[in-house]
C-alpha cells in the first residue's frame, strides 16, 4: 500500500518557464489574461515572469508591467538570475524571488558563462540581500539528475548543492529533471534523501516530460513524501540550453492524476484547460496534453 500525502501544492510555471523561450512574442495582455485564468482555476503559487536582460530573453521584457498588473494571490514568484535582476524585482515590489543554478558545470557555463562554484559565490550575496529584505527565496536546481553535456549526475553532487543553498538560508528548493531523463527509482531515491537531510526546507519537484516519464516520476516523488510540484499549463516550456528537452509536465494532467488518487490540490482541471485555451493561439507549439485534448472534445 502506498503512503501518499493528503494535499499537494501546484506551482504553476507556465507564464514564465512556459513562455520565455517561445518563438512567438506573446503580447503582454495575453499573458495577463492567461495568469488571471490560472488564478481563477485555483492556482495560488505561480512563476509570473523573469527580470532578465531583454537582449537575451525578449519575451520577458514586460516583467515590470506584468508585476504591476497582476493581483498577487498567494505566493507569486519572479525569476532573478543575478544581482541586477534581484534589484529590479525588489524595486517592483516583488516578495517572492527565485534564483537558479545547475548542478552541472557544463550546463552553467553554456547557460550563464560561470561554473557552478562561481555561480554560487555570486548568489550568496544576492540571497543574503533578499533575506534581509524579508523576501521568500526559492532556489531552482537545474540538471539535478542528468545533464545534456555530462550525462548522469552523481546524486551526491545534487545533494551537496542543495545543502549549499540551504546554508545560504533559502526557503525552498525546486529540484529539476531538466532534460527529462530521470526514472522513478532515481526520483524516489533523491527526494527521499532530501526529505531526510533537509527537513526544514520546502522541497519541490520539477519534471520535464521528454521521455513521457514525468507522471511516473511524480508518483515516485509522492511516495518519497514530496507534496509540492512545478507544472506548466498545456505542458508549455523547454530549455534552450538542453537539446531535446520538451516542455514541463502539464498542470491539467498532474491535477487530474492527483484528483483520481484522492489528493487535494484546490485546482480545477477544467478551468486550467480554459486557461490553456486562452494562451494556445499565441504560442508556437501545438498543445496536445491528455486532459486538454479531452476538454476540446467536450469530455
N, C-alpha and C positions, 0 to 999 in steps of 0.2 A: 504493500500500500504506500502511495506517495504522500509525503508530508509537504503541503503547499501553503503559501500564505493566503490569508483570507482577503486581503486587499492589496492592490498593486497601483502604483503611481505611473501614469504615462507621461513622459516628457516629449512633447511634440517638437520635432526639429525641422519640419518642412519649410517654414518661412525663411530659415537661414541655411541650414545644411542642404535642404532640398532644392533651393532656388539659386544659390550663389554661383554655381558653375553652369547653369543652364545656358544654352546657346542663344536663346531669345532673351532680349532685355524686357523684363516684366515691369509694367507700369506700377508706380507706387500705389495708386488707388486699387489696383487689382490685388496687390499684396495685402493692403489693409482690409479689403473685403474678405480675403482668404483667412487672415488672422482672426477677424471678428466671427467668421463662420465656425472656425475651430474652437474659439472660446464658447460659442453658443452650443457646441457639441459636448461641453463639459470639461474641456482641457484647461487645467489650472496651472500647468508648468509648460513653458514654451520658449524655444530659442527664436527670438524675433528677427534679429539682424546681426550684423558684424561691423565693428568700427575698424575698417582696414582701408588701405590706400585705394581710392577709386581707380588709380592707374593699373593696379594688379587685379582688383575684383570690382569691375564697374557695376555689377549687379547690386552691390551693397552701398552705392554712392548716396542713397537716400536714407541712410541709417538714422540720422538726426530727426528727419521728418517722420519716419516710422515710429520712433520712440515717442515723439510729441503727440502723435495722433492715435496712439493705441491706449486703450483702457487697461491699466495694469491689474488684471485679475489674478490673484495668486502670485506665483513667482515667475517673472518674465525675464529671461536671460538675454544678454548680448555676448558675442564673442569679441574679445580684445586680445590680439596675439602679442602685443608688446606694450611698452610704457606709454607711447603716444595714443594708442587705441584705448587704453585704460583711462587716460586723462580725458579724452573726448567723451567716453562713456560716462564718467563721473560728472562732467560739465552738463551732460544731457539729463542728469538726474537718475541714472540707472542704479539700481540697488542690488542687482544680481549679475555677476560678470563671470564669463568662462574664459579660461586660458587653455592652451594645448601644447603638448609635446609628444613626439613619437618615441617609443622605446628604441627603435632602430636608428642608429647614427645615419645610415644612408638615406633613410626616409626624411629625416630632419634636414640633412644637407640639400636634398632635392627641393624640399618644401620651403625652408626658411634660411638656408645657407649657414646653418650652425650645427655643430654636433649636439647630441643630447645633453652632455655636461654643460656646454656653453649656454645652451638654451635655458637650462635650469638655473644657472648662475644669474642670467638676466632676469628671469622670472621671480627670483627670490625677493628682490626689492619691490617689484610690481605687486606681488601678493601681500607683502608687508604693508604697503601703502593702502591697498584695498581693504585689508582687515582693519587697519587703523581708522578708516573712514566708515567702518561698520557695514561693509559690503559682504554679501554672501558670495563666496568664491567656489566655483566649480572648475575642476581640472579635468580636461579631456585627454585620455591616454590613447594615442593612436598606435597602430601596429602592435597591439598587446599580445597577439597570437602568432601572426605571420607578417612578413614584410615582402613587398613585391621585388625587392632588390637583394635581401639577405635570406629569404626563406623563413623557416620556422624560428621563432624567437624562444630563447630559453626562458621558461616561466620565472626563474629566479631574477632575471633582468627586469621583467614586468613588475614583480613584487618589490624589487628594490626601488624602482621609480615611484611606485605608489607610496611606499614608506617615505620617500624623499618629499613628495608633495604633502603627505600627512604631517611631516615635521615642520613644513612651512606654514601649517595651520589652515589648509583648505577645508571647506565644509563638505565637499562632495567630490568623488572620483567617478568619472564616466569612462569605463574601460571598453575599448572598441576593438572589434574584429574588422579592421579597416578594409580588408580585401575579401572578406567572406570565405576564408579557408578553414576556420575552426570547426571541430566536430564536437558533438555533445559531451563526450568524455573530457575533452580539454576545457570546455566551458564549465562543466561541473567542478573539475579539479581546481581551476584557477579561482573561481568565485567562492568555493568552499574555503580555500586557504585565505583569501582576502577577508572573508567574514570573520574568520578566527583571529587573524592577525591585526585587523583594523576595525575593531568593534565600534569605535566612536566616530567613524566617518561614514557618511551616506555613500552607498555603493550602487552604481547604476550600470546596467549592461547595454551595450550599443552594438547591434549586429547588422551587417550587410548581407544581402540575400543573393550574392553572386552565384553560389552553387546550390541554391534552394535549401540551405541548412539553417537559416535563421530561426525558424519556428522551433526546430528541434533543439537548437542551442538555447533558446529562451526557456523551453520546458526544462532543460537540464539546469539552467541557472535558477529557475524557480525552486527546484529541488535542493539547490545549494543554499537557499534562503534569500535570494535576491528578490526584492519587491519594487524595484524601480527600473524602467526600461525606456531608452530612447527609441522613438519610432517616427516615421515620416508619412504623413497622409499621402496616399497614392503611391507610396514607395519611391517618392522623389529623392533625388540626390545622387551622390557618387563622389569619387575623389580623383581630381585631375593628376595627382602625383602617384596614383595607384593604378597602373594599366590593367584594364579588365574588370575593375571593381564596378559593380552595378549599384543601384540605389539602396537606401536603407530599407529595412523591413517595414511593411506597410502598417500604419496605425490601425486601419479598419480590420485587417486580418488578425492582428495581435489581439485587439479588443474582443473580436468575435471568439477567438480561441479561449481567452480568459473567461468570457461570459459562459461558454459551454462547460467550463471547469468550475463554475460557481464562484469565481474570484471577482470581487467588486472593483471597478475602476472609476465609476461615476461618469463614464464616457458613453455617449450614444453612437452606436455604429452607423446608423442611418444618417445622422447629422454629420458625421465625419465624411461619409460618402458625398453628401451635399456640398461640403466644403471642397472636396476634391473636384466636384463638377464645376465649382466656381473658378478654380485655377487651371483646370485642364486645357481650355482653349488657348492659353497664353504661354504654355511651356513647349519645349521642342520634342520631348519624348512622349510616346503613346502610353497612356496609363491603362494597365490591364491586370490589376490585382484581383484576387478571387472575389472578395466581398464587393468591390466596386463594379465588377462585371455583373454580378447578380443584381446589384442595385439598379444598374442601367436596364436590365432585363425585367425589372419590376418584381424581383423575387425577394 
